[in-house]
Amino acid sequence: MPGDFSTPEKALASLEDAYNRKDIVAAVAAKDFLFEAREMLLSIKNPPVPPDEETVKLTAEVLELGFAKEIERNGFPDFRNLRCRAISENPLREDLVEIVEECVFPDGGKSREILHAARNTTGWHIVVLPGFSKQES
């Protein structure tokens, strides 16, 4: 089942659906490792030169391998018993939004996380920004 990347919220739902189906291909498709790599390389203090596309591509490959290895080691996150929804969206740039997602646990407990989605030529995808803690207080 292909993901829906037409909005940031649908991209997040596609990622969580991929997790629940234990579909690593769909989970990777819901993310944008090139965006993550570019942002990570640009965040380096005093870089000698701006990152070239080959460096960005190689960094993205390492990030994708790390993502897959993390899932292999720890398993897929399980959202099956949670009711999650985006409660706010804040545009940061034309191609980047911040999403606050609230999840309700079966016992009624709630959690909120701050996530990000980036837009590329295929739609919106979930990204991890360098130096950003995702748990909201």
N, C-alpha and C positions, 0 to 999 in steps of 0.2 A: 504494500500500500504506500504510494508516494506521499510525501509530506506536503502540507499546504504552507507556502512561504509568502502568502499575499499580504500579511500584516505581522507586526512583531508578536502579537498575542498568539496568532496561529502558528508561527514558527516555534514558539515555546511549547505550545500544545503538541506539535509534531515531535519535538524532542522527547517530551515526557511519554508520548505514545510509543515511540521507538524504544525507550527504556522498558516500558511495560511489556512490549512484545519481545524484548531481548534481541533487538535487531541492530547490530553494530553498524551495518551499512546505512540504515536510515538515521541512526544517531549521528554519524559522521556527516551525512548530508544536511542535517539540521543545524550544523555549526559552520563557521567560516574561519578556517585556520589561517588563510592568507591575511585576512583582516587582523586577526590576533597577532600574527607574526609581524606585520607592518607596525602595528601599534607598540608592540614590545620593543622592536628595534628602534623606533623613534623615541621611546622613553629613556633610552640609555643616555646618561649625562655625558656631555661632551663627546659625541661620537666623532670619529675621525672624518667620516663622510656620510652623507645620507645613504641609507641602505639601497643597494641595487636590487633589481627584481630577482636575480638568481639567489641572492642571500635571503630575500623574503621567502622565496619558494622553498629553499632548503630548510629554513626555520619552521615554515608551516608544516613540512613533512615530519619534522621532529615533534612538533606539538601534536599532530594527529597520531603519531605512534605512541606518544605519552598518554594521550586520551584513551586509546585502545588498550594499552598496557594497564592503565588504572582500572578499567572495567574488567579486564581479564583477572587482575589480582583481587579486586574487591567486589566484583559482581555489579550488575546494573542497579541503579537506584530504583526503588519500588514505589510507584505513585498510585498503585491500584486501589488502595484503601483511603486515599486522600481526596479531598475535594479542593482543587486549586483553581484560582482565578486571578487574573491581573486586576489589581485595584487602582493602579495609576500608571500613566505613561508620560515621560518627560523627554521631549526632543532635546538632545544635546548638540547635534549637528544635523545637517540634511540627511546624512547616511547613518546616524547613530541615535538610538533612544535608550532611555533607562526605563525599566519596567519594575514595578513593585508587585510581587506576587504573594498572595496570602493563601496558605494551605490550612485546611481544617482536618484534624486527625479524628479517627473514629471515637475517641473519648471526649471530643469537643475542644481539645487544645488547639491553639493556632500558632502558626509561625509565619513570618514575613521574610522574604528575601528580595534583595535588589539584584536584578539581572540586567543584561544589556543585549540588544539586538542591533545588528548592522545590516544595511541594505547593499546588495551587490547586483549584478546583472540578472541573477536568478531569483531575486526577492530578498526577504528578510531572513536572517540566520542568527542564532544565539552565539554570543562571543563572551570571552573572559578578557577583561581589560587588565593590563599590568598594574600591580600594586593596589588592586581594589578588593576590599573585603565585602563579601556579598550578604552577610547576615545583617539585618536591620535591627537596631536596638529598640 
